[in-house]
Amino acid sequence: MKISAIITAAGLGNRFGEKKQFKSLCGQSLYHYSLWVFLDVKIFDEIILVVPEENKDFIKQDIKTVFDESIKVVVGGDTRQDSVRGGVQASNSHSELVVIHDAARPFVTKKLINASIMGCENADGSIVAIPPVDTIKYSKSFIIESTIDRKHAWLAQTPQTFKKKQLLNAYKNNTSKFLSFTDESSIMEEMGYKISIVQGSDRNFKITTNDDWDRAEAILK
């Protein structure tokens, strides 16, 4: 079975204030951390890195210098959904599984990657997720409308692995084309595909704010 890895690093960093994926974290660009782990898994037929158009040439040179590995660099779209779809469409036509990961999660592990792949054995896809520890409230305008039972709630992370044929079908037949999905699992769910959950890790957090960056630096020091 051929498996493609797609690492998304095309975000503009609006919430962070800059393109954090290319910022140096303890001596390495943030996106390097994920690439090292995915390269070490030794199961992928290809690794695709999705980046902003204006950074493509620099990143291609950086990869040659740092990794000396064959990594395909493709240009992302206006949204995360567009970027991931572009990465999927750029993958090998013989790939049966695609493993999608956010470069802003530098502490992904080989164990999580392998677990997400194994989670597809009896499902159309698999996501890494953790149960919440806080009470979850639902509100659209800062007035509580309901409380969500956290016993049945999960906080989605990446990697997320999907059977490529089903994911492409979900993209093609998405009935909510004007909605911006925050992950591919949502698109698959809408189509009625079976998506399994595998236990994630608190350490596999996404760097979104400066506080997250400080936390990552503290872990690495």
C-alpha positions in Angstrom: 0.0 0.0 0.0 1.3 3.4 -1.0 1.0 6.2 1.6 1.5 9.9 1.1 2.2 12.4 3.9 0.9 15.9 3.6 2.3 18.5 5.9 0.6 21.9 5.8 2.7 25.0 6.3 0.8 27.5 4.2 -0.9 29.5 6.9 -0.5 33.3 7.1 -0.1 33.3 10.9 -2.8 36.0 11.4 -3.5 35.0 15.0 0.2 34.6 15.8 1.3 37.8 14.1 3.7 36.2 11.6 4.3 33.0 9.6 5.3 31.0 12.6 6.0 27.8 10.6 9.2 29.3 9.3 10.3 31.0 12.5 13.3 29.6 14.4 12.3 27.5 17.4 15.4 26.7 19.5 17.6 26.7 16.4 15.3 25.1 13.8 12.5 26.4 11.7 9.2 25.2 13.2 8.3 23.1 10.2 11.5 21.2 10.5 10.4 19.3 13.6 7.4 17.6 11.9 9.5 16.8 8.8 12.2 15.1 10.8 9.6 12.8 12.5 7.7 12.0 9.3 11.0 11.2 7.6 12.0 8.9 10.4 8.8 6.8 10.2 10.1 5.2 7.0 6.7 4.2 5.8 5.8 7.0 3.4 6.3 6.8 -0.4 6.3 10.6 -0.5 6.2 13.6 1.8 4.5 16.7 0.5 5.0 20.1 2.1 2.4 22.8 1.4 3.7 26.3 1.6 2.8 29.9 0.6 3.7 30.8 -3.0 6.1 33.5 -1.9 8.1 31.1 0.3 8.3 28.2 -2.2 11.7 28.8 -3.7 13.3 29.6 -0.3 11.8 26.5 1.3 12.9 24.2 -1.6 16.5 25.4 -1.1 16.2 25.1 2.7 15.0 21.5 2.4 17.9 20.6 0.1 20.4 22.1 2.6 18.9 20.7 5.8 17.4 17.4 4.9 19.0 16.2 1.7 15.8 14.2 1.1 13.2 14.1 -1.6 10.3 16.2 -0.4 7.8 17.6 -2.7 6.9 21.3 -2.2 3.6 22.6 -3.5 1.9 25.9 -3.2 -1.1 26.2 -0.8 -4.5 27.9 -1.4 -6.4 30.7 0.3 -7.7 28.5 3.1 -6.4 25.5 5.0 -9.0 23.4 3.2 -7.7 24.6 -0.2 -4.1 23.9 0.8 -4.8 20.4 2.0 -6.9 19.6 -1.1 -4.0 20.8 -3.3 -1.6 18.6 -1.4 -3.9 15.6 -1.8 -4.4 16.3 -5.5 -0.6 16.6 -5.9 0.0 13.2 -4.3 1.0 10.1 -6.2 -1.9 8.7 -8.2 -1.3 5.2 -6.7 -1.5 6.4 -3.1 -4.2 4.7 -1.1 -3.8 6.6 2.2 -3.0 10.2 2.9 -1.7 11.3 6.3 -2.3 15.0 6.9 -0.5 17.0 9.6 -0.1 20.6 10.7 3.4 21.9 10.7 2.4 24.0 13.7 2.3 20.8 15.8 6.1 20.2 16.3 5.8 17.4 18.9 4.1 14.8 16.8 5.5 11.3 17.4 6.1 8.2 15.3 3.6 6.4 17.7 0.8 8.9 16.9 1.5 8.7 13.1 1.4 4.9 13.1 -1.7 4.9 15.3 -3.5 7.2 12.9 -2.7 4.9 10.0 -3.7 1.8 11.9 -7.0 3.5 12.8 -8.0 3.3 9.1 -8.0 -0.5 9.1 -11.8 -0.7 9.8 -12.7 2.8 8.9 -12.6 5.4 6.1 -10.3 7.6 8.1 -8.8 8.2 11.5 -8.0 11.2 13.6 -5.8 11.7 16.6 -7.8 13.4 19.4 -7.8 14.0 23.2 -10.7 14.2 25.6 -11.3 17.7 27.1 -10.6 18.3 30.8 -12.7 21.5 31.0 -16.4 22.0 30.9 -17.5 22.9 27.4 -20.1 25.6 26.8 -21.8 26.4 23.5 -22.4 30.1 22.7 -22.7 32.2 19.5 -22.8 35.6 21.2 -21.2 35.3 24.6 -24.4 34.1 26.2 -24.4 30.4 27.1 -26.9 28.4 25.0 -26.0 24.9 26.2 -23.4 22.8 28.0 -21.8 20.0 26.0 -21.3 16.6 27.8 -17.6 16.3 27.8 -17.8 12.6 28.4 -18.6 12.3 24.7 -16.4 15.2 23.4 -13.0 15.0 21.8 -10.5 17.7 20.8 -9.2 16.9 17.3 -5.5 17.1 16.6 -3.4 16.0 13.7 -2.2 13.7 12.1 -5.4 12.7 10.4 -5.3 9.8 8.0 -7.9 9.1 5.3 -8.4 6.6 2.4 -7.6 8.9 -0.5 -10.3 7.7 -2.8 -13.0 8.5 -0.2 -11.5 11.9 0.7 -11.4 12.9 -3.0 -15.0 11.9 -3.3 -15.9 13.9 -0.3 -14.2 17.0 -1.8 -16.0 16.4 -5.0 -19.5 16.0 -3.5 -19.2 18.4 -0.6 -22.7 20.0 -0.3 -21.4 22.8 1.9 -19.0 24.3 -0.5 -19.3 27.8 0.9 -18.4 26.7 4.4 -14.8 26.6 5.6 -14.1 23.3 7.3 -11.3 23.4 9.9 -10.3 19.8 9.2 -10.8 17.1 6.6 -12.6 14.8 9.1 -15.5 17.3 9.0 -15.9 16.9 5.2 -15.7 13.1 5.5 -18.3 13.1 8.3 -20.7 15.1 6.2 -20.5 12.5 3.5 -21.3 9.7 6.0 -17.9 8.1 6.1 -16.8 6.2 9.1 -14.0 8.1 11.0 -12.3 6.5 14.0 -10.6 8.2 16.9 -7.2 7.2 18.3 -5.9 8.6 21.6 -3.7 11.7 21.1 -1.4 13.5 23.5 -1.5 16.8 25.4 2.0 17.4 24.2 0.9 17.3 20.6 -0.5 20.8 20.8 -0.8 23.3 18.0 1.3 26.5 18.3 -1.3 29.3 17.7 -0.4 32.0 20.2 2.8 33.4 21.7 2.0 31.6 24.9 2.1 28.3 22.9 5.4 29.3 21.5 6.8 29.9 24.9 5.5 26.5 26.0 7.2 24.8 23.1 10.5 26.6 23.9 10.3 25.4 27.5 9.8 21.8 26.4 12.8 21.9 24.1 15.2 23.6 26.5 
